Amino acid sequence: MKQLNIFFLSALLLTVASCRPEDDIYPVNQDAFGGYYVPQAPIASIRHDLHEEGVEASIDSLTFTDRWSWTNNHRLARVDFDIEGNFYRYGNEPTNIYDLYFYNSNGRLDSLQHHIEGGNSIPLRTYHFHYTGGRLSQISFRNYTTDFLYRANERQPYSIVFTHPLQDWQRQGSFWNTDTIRQQWTLEWENGNLVRATADSMAWYMTGMSHIEYAYDNNPNPFFGYFPADLISRDGFIDNPSSLCRNNLVRTTYYNYDNRNDTTYIRHSNIDYRYLPNGLPSQITTVTPTMYWTEITDKATITYDSWNLNE
């Protein structure tokens, strides 16, 4: 089984009180860019049933579980990935991978620590969350940054910018005139959901995508505002914007423009859901192609905590 990082994403609550400082805000309305993660129904665990098959006849199946832990005031404290040790391994031994979440004195998400245990050379990464005018403006790790740009009086960013150093393999060749990659995407929103992302020249060159379009259901998204370390580290908000959106992503359409023959190639990716009576998804099925001519199907079954679940 080739390693596949499939993570999903959830929620933040925020109301601005004009008589208070920007960080002294009581969370009332769900808002992914406010810094508060207080979902309608907290997730207790997600069981992943993975199956891979394709022309190479490499058929494999396994199951692993991610466990979510919460504080007494309903803040996400920790997510442990693959608690059985079936999927993530260091050599022949299970690898403990988990994210820890920290908040400032006003309850805003302040930092996220990503732990990988199982080998002495595997580092700890800490992501820092920065706010301007009450809105999430940057997520940073060393010299890697994700910036959210806003127009005046708008609550959703019109652009997202990924900045990081060139990788070693990218430094080869004389066509690079910089040691830093800066990919910018222009964002379009409808009803709290990202519906289109358009690439600038660098993002188009690096990804091959001129733009991407997204479609959603009408049900509440339990991952709205959930920021996993894996998603941040791979600039994943464009591939999977679920953490930024109110509803559940059901379809992504990629437009790959080839200027050599003036042709646009279109590719679709669909996500299937089963829902609880209250509209929350109980099962999410995704199919991801690999470079080995196989497809990996991930059937993710969600169990919610009971304190705020009203089916």
C-alpha positions as CSV (number, residue, x, y, z in Angstrom):
1,M,0.0,0.0,0.0
2,K,1.5,3.3,-1.0
3,Q,1.2,5.9,1.7
4,L,-1.8,8.1,1.2
5,N,-2.4,11.2,3.3
6,I,-6.2,11.7,3.3
7,F,-7.3,14.1,5.9
8,F,-10.4,16.1,6.3
9,L,-11.1,19.3,7.6
10,S,-14.0,21.5,10.4
11,A,-15.2,24.8,12.3
12,L,-14.8,28.2,13.9
13,L,-17.3,30.5,15.7
14,L,-17.0,34.3,15.9
15,T,-19.0,37.5,16.5
16,V,-17.4,40.9,16.5
17,A,-18.3,43.2,19.5
18,S,-17.3,46.7,18.6
19,C,-16.6,47.7,22.2
20,R,-14.0,44.9,22.6
21,P,-10.4,44.4,21.4
22,E,-10.2,42.3,18.2
23,D,-9.0,39.2,20.1
24,D,-11.7,39.5,22.8
25,I,-14.5,38.0,20.6
26,Y,-17.1,35.6,21.8
27,P,-17.7,32.8,19.3
28,V,-21.3,32.7,18.2
29,N,-21.3,32.2,14.4
30,Q,-19.3,29.6,12.6
31,D,-16.4,31.3,10.8
32,A,-13.3,29.5,9.4
33,F,-11.2,32.7,9.4
34,G,-11.9,33.8,13.0
35,G,-9.6,31.5,14.9
36,Y,-12.2,29.7,16.9
37,Y,-12.8,25.9,16.3
38,V,-16.1,25.1,18.0
39,P,-18.0,22.7,15.7
40,Q,-21.7,22.0,16.0
41,A,-21.0,18.3,16.8
42,P,-17.5,17.4,17.9
43,I,-15.9,14.4,16.2
44,A,-14.8,11.5,18.4
45,S,-13.1,9.3,15.8
46,I,-12.9,8.6,12.1
47,R,-12.4,5.0,10.9
48,H,-10.7,4.7,7.5
49,D,-11.3,1.6,5.4
50,L,-8.7,1.7,2.5
51,H,-8.7,-0.4,-0.6
52,E,-6.3,-0.1,-3.5
53,E,-6.6,-1.8,-6.9
54,G,-5.6,-1.2,-10.5
55,V,-3.9,-2.6,-13.6
56,E,-0.8,-3.6,-11.6
57,A,-3.0,-6.1,-9.7
58,S,-1.8,-4.6,-6.4
59,I,-4.8,-5.1,-4.3
60,D,-4.5,-4.3,-0.6
61,S,-7.0,-3.4,2.1
62,L,-6.5,-2.1,5.6
63,T,-8.4,-0.2,8.4
64,F,-7.1,2.4,10.8
65,T,-8.7,5.0,13.1
66,D,-8.0,8.6,13.9
67,R,-9.0,9.7,17.5
68,W,-10.0,13.2,18.4
69,S,-9.7,14.6,21.9
70,W,-11.4,17.8,23.2
71,T,-11.0,20.1,26.2
72,N,-13.8,20.7,28.7
73,N,-14.7,23.9,27.0
74,H,-15.2,22.1,23.6
75,R,-11.9,23.1,22.1
76,L,-10.0,20.6,19.9
77,A,-7.0,19.4,21.9
78,R,-5.4,16.6,20.0
79,V,-5.9,14.3,16.9
80,D,-4.1,11.0,17.0
81,F,-3.7,9.4,13.5
82,D,-3.8,5.6,13.0
83,I,-4.1,4.6,16.7
84,E,-3.8,0.9,15.8
85,G,-0.4,1.4,14.0
86,N,-1.7,-0.3,10.8
87,F,-0.9,2.4,8.2
88,Y,1.9,4.7,9.3
89,R,5.1,2.9,10.1
90,Y,8.8,3.7,10.6
91,G,10.6,0.7,9.3
92,N,8.8,-2.3,10.7
93,E,7.5,-0.4,13.8
94,P,4.2,1.6,14.1
95,T,4.7,5.4,14.1
96,N,2.8,7.6,16.4
97,I,1.6,10.7,14.5
98,Y,-0.5,13.3,16.2
99,D,-1.4,17.0,16.1
100,L,-1.7,19.2,19.3
101,Y,-3.7,22.4,19.3
102,F,-3.0,25.5,21.5
103,Y,-5.1,28.6,22.0
104,N,-4.4,32.1,23.3
105,S,-6.1,33.7,26.3
106,N,-9.2,34.6,24.2
107,G,-9.7,31.2,22.8
108,R,-8.2,31.8,19.4
109,L,-6.2,29.0,17.7
110,D,-2.7,30.1,18.4
111,S,-0.4,27.2,17.3
112,L,-0.4,23.6,16.0
113,Q,2.3,21.1,16.8
114,H,2.8,18.1,14.5
115,H,4.5,15.2,16.2
116,I,6.0,12.2,14.4
117,E,7.5,9.6,16.7
118,G,9.3,6.4,15.7
119,G,12.6,7.7,14.4
120,N,15.3,9.9,15.9
121,S,15.6,12.0,12.7
122,I,11.9,12.9,12.4
123,P,11.4,16.5,13.5
124,L,8.6,18.3,15.3
125,R,6.9,21.0,13.3
126,T,5.0,24.0,14.9
127,Y,2.7,26.1,12.9
128,H,1.8,29.6,14.1
129,F,-1.5,31.3,13.4
130,H,-1.5,35.1,12.9
131,Y,-4.5,37.5,12.9
132,T,-5.1,41.0,11.5
133,G,-8.3,42.9,12.2
134,G,-9.8,39.8,13.7
135,R,-9.2,37.7,10.6
136,L,-6.7,34.8,10.0
137,S,-4.0,36.5,7.9
138,Q,-1.1,34.0,8.0
139,I,-0.1,30.5,9.0
140,S,3.7,30.2,9.3
141,F,6.3,27.5,9.9
142,R,9.9,28.7,9.7
143,N,10.2,30.3,6.2
144,Y,7.1,28.6,4.9
145,T,4.0,30.8,5.0
146,T,0.3,30.7,3.9
147,D,-1.1,34.2,3.6
148,F,-4.8,35.1,3.3
149,L,-5.5,38.5,1.7
150,Y,-8.7,40.5,2.3
151,R,-10.4,43.5,0.8
152,A,-11.8,46.1,3.2
153,N,-14.8,44.9,5.2
154,E,-14.8,41.4,3.6
155,R,-14.8,38.4,5.9
156,Q,-13.5,35.9,3.3
157,P,-10.1,36.3,1.6
158,Y,-9.9,37.3,-2.1
159,S,-6.6,35.5,-2.4
160,I,-4.4,32.9,-0.8
161,V,-0.6,32.9,-1.2
162,F,1.8,30.0,-0.6
163,T,5.4,30.9,-0.1
164,H,8.3,28.6,0.6
165,P,11.9,27.9,-0.5
166,L,12.7,26.0,-3.6
167,Q,13.2,22.3,-3.1
168,D,16.7,20.9,-4.0
169,W,15.4,19.3,-7.2
170,Q,13.9,22.7,-8.2
171,R,17.2,24.5,-7.9
172,Q,18.7,22.5,-10.8
173,G,18.7,24.4,-14.1
174,S,19.2,28.0,-14.9
175,F,15.5,29.0,-15.5
176,W,14.9,29.7,-11.8
177,N,15.7,33.4,-11.1
178,T,14.7,33.1,-7.4
179,D,15.2,30.8,-4.4
180,T,11.6,31.2,-3.3
181,I,8.4,29.9,-4.7
182,R,5.4,32.2,-4.4
183,Q,2.1,30.8,-5.7
184,Q,-1.0,33.0,-5.6
185,W,-4.6,32.0,-6.2
186,T,-7.5,34.3,-6.6
187,L,-10.6,33.1,-4.8
188,E,-14.3,33.4,-5.5
189,W,-17.0,32.6,-2.9
190,E,-20.7,31.9,-2.8
191,N,-22.8,31.3,0.4
192,G,-19.7,30.7,2.5
193,N,-18.1,28.2,0.1
194,L,-15.1,28.6,-2.2
195,V,-16.4,28.0,-5.7
196,R,-13.4,28.9,-7.9
197,A,-9.6,29.4,-7.5
198,T,-7.6,30.9,-10.4
199,A,-3.9,30.5,-10.5
200,D,-1.3,33.2,-11.1
201,S,1.6,32.4,-13.6
202,M,3.7,30.7,-10.9
203,A,0.9,28.6,-9.5
204,W,-0.2,27.6,-13.0
205,Y,3.4,26.7,-13.9
206,M,3.9,24.6,-10.7
207,T,0.6,22.8,-10.7
208,G,-0.5,22.8,-14.4
209,M,-3.9,24.1,-13.3
210,S,-5.2,27.4,-14.8
211,H,-8.2,27.3,-12.4
212,I,-10.2,24.9,-10.2
213,E,-14.0,24.9,-9.6
214,Y,-15.8,23.4,-6.6
215,A,-19.4,22.2,-5.8
216,Y,-21.0,21.5,-2.5
217,D,-24.1,19.9,-0.8
218,N,-26.5,21.9,1.4
219,N,-25.5,20.1,4.6
220,P,-23.3,21.3,7.5
221,N,-19.6,20.5,7.2
222,P,-18.2,19.1,10.5
223,F,-14.6,20.0,9.3
224,F,-15.3,23.7,8.6
225,G,-12.3,25.4,10.3
226,Y,-10.3,22.3,11.2
227,F,-6.6,22.8,10.2
228,P,-4.6,19.6,10.1
229,A,-0.8,19.9,9.9
230,D,-0.7,17.7,6.8
231,L,-2.9,20.0,4.8
232,I,-0.9,23.1,5.7
233,S,2.5,21.4,5.0
234,R,1.5,20.5,1.4
235,D,-0.3,23.8,0.5
236,G,-3.5,21.7,0.4
237,F,-6.2,24.4,0.8
238,I,-6.6,24.6,-3.0
239,D,-6.8,20.8,-3.5
240,N,-9.2,20.4,-0.6
241,P,-10.8,23.6,0.7
242,S,-13.2,21.8,3.0
243,S,-11.7,23.4,6.1
244,L,-12.6,26.9,4.7
245,C,-16.2,26.2,3.6
246,R,-19.6,25.9,5.3
247,N,-20.9,22.9,3.3
248,N,-19.5,19.6,2.3
249,L,-17.3,19.4,-0.9
250,V,-18.9,17.0,-3.4
251,R,-17.1,17.7,-6.6
252,T,-13.8,19.3,-7.8
253,T,-13.2,20.2,-11.4
254,Y,-9.6,20.8,-12.5
255,Y,-8.8,22.8,-15.6
256,N,-5.3,22.0,-16.9
257,Y,-4.3,24.5,-19.7
258,D,-1.5,23.4,-22.1
259,N,-0.3,26.5,-24.0
260,R,1.8,24.4,-26.3
261,N,-1.4,23.3,-28.2
262,D,-3.9,25.8,-26.7
263,T,-5.9,23.0,-25.2
264,T,-7.6,22.7,-21.8
265,Y,-7.8,19.3,-20.2
266,I,-10.6,18.8,-17.7
267,R,-10.6,16.3,-14.8
268,H,-13.3,15.7,-12.2
269,S,-13.0,14.4,-8.7
270,N,-16.1,13.4,-6.7
271,I,-16.8,12.7,-3.0
272,D,-19.8,10.6,-1.9
273,Y,-21.5,11.0,1.5
274,R,-24.0,9.3,3.7
275,Y,-25.7,11.5,6.2
276,L,-27.2,11.3,9.7
277,P,-30.8,12.5,10.2
278,N,-29.5,15.9,11.4
279,G,-27.7,16.4,8.0
280,L,-24.1,15.8,9.3
281,P,-22.1,13.3,7.2
282,S,-21.7,9.9,8.8
283,Q,-19.5,8.4,6.0
284,I,-17.3,10.0,3.3
285,T,-15.9,8.0,0.4
286,T,-13.1,9.4,-1.8
287,V,-11.2,7.7,-4.7
288,T,-7.7,8.9,-5.3
289,P,-5.6,7.8,-8.3
290,T,-1.9,7.1,-7.8
291,M,1.1,7.3,-10.1
292,Y,1.2,3.5,-10.1
293,W,-1.9,3.1,-12.2
294,T,-4.0,2.2,-9.2
295,E,-6.8,3.9,-7.3
296,I,-7.2,4.1,-3.5
297,T,-10.7,4.2,-2.1
298,D,-11.0,5.7,1.4
299,K,-14.3,5.1,3.1
300,A,-14.2,7.3,6.2
301,T,-16.8,6.6,8.9
302,I,-17.3,9.4,11.4
303,T,-18.3,8.9,15.1
304,Y,-19.4,12.1,16.9
305,D,-19.3,13.0,20.6
306,S,-22.7,13.0,22.3
307,W,-22.6,16.3,24.3
308,N,-23.9,18.4,21.5
309,L,-25.3,15.9,19.0
310,N,-29.0,16.2,18.5
311,E,-30.1,13.9,15.7
